[in-house]
Amino acid sequence: MEKELSKESINHLLTHWIEHNESHSASFRERAAQVARVSEQAAQDIEQAAALMDQCTEMLKKAMKDL
């Protein structure tokens, strides 16, 4: 049986996910610049992935506010 999550533990989890996503998004953007030298299309795809990650992060921030 799974343990009940407290509001504090949910907040901690959301904070971790937000920081994790922000780190990945920044990394995607840094690498996209390097990838562009090989494939502009691939770089655009990576940039789009970063934008989608940003949208996920915004939803997690909304979830945090909605707690």
N, C-alpha and C positions, 0 to 999 in steps of 0.2 A: 504494500500500500504506500502511495506517495505521501510525503510529508506536506502539510499545509504551508503555503508561503505567507509570510507576514508582509505587511506593507513595507517595512524596512528592507526585507530581503528582496522584494520586487524592485524597490527603488535602486538598490545596489546592483541588481542584475541589469536593469535598464541603463544605469550609468555606465556599466561595463560595456554593454552592447553599443551604446552611443560612441564612447571613446574608441572602441574597436572599429566601428564603421568609419568614423572620421579619419582614423589612421589609414585604413584601406583606401578610402577615397583620395586622400592626398598622395598615397603611393601610386595609385592608378594614374593620376594626372602627371606625376613625375615620369613614370615609365612611358606614358603615351607620347611624350616629347621625344624620347629615345626611339620608340617604335616607329614614329613618323619618318625617320630617316630610311627605314626599310619598307614600310607600307603606310601610306597616308590613310587608307581605308581602315586598316587594323587600328591605327591610332584613334580614328574617329569612333570606332566601336568601343575602345577602352574609355574614351572620354564619355561616351553615352553610359557605360557601366558605372562610371564615377557619379554621373548625374542621378542615375537610378539609386545608387547607394545613398546619395544625399537625400533623396525622397524617403527612403527607408528610415534614415536617421531622423528626419522631421516627424515621421509617424511615431517613432519611439519616444521622441521628446513630447509629443502630444499625449501619448500613453502615460508618461510620467506626470504630466499636468492633470490628467484625468483620474489619477489615483485618489 
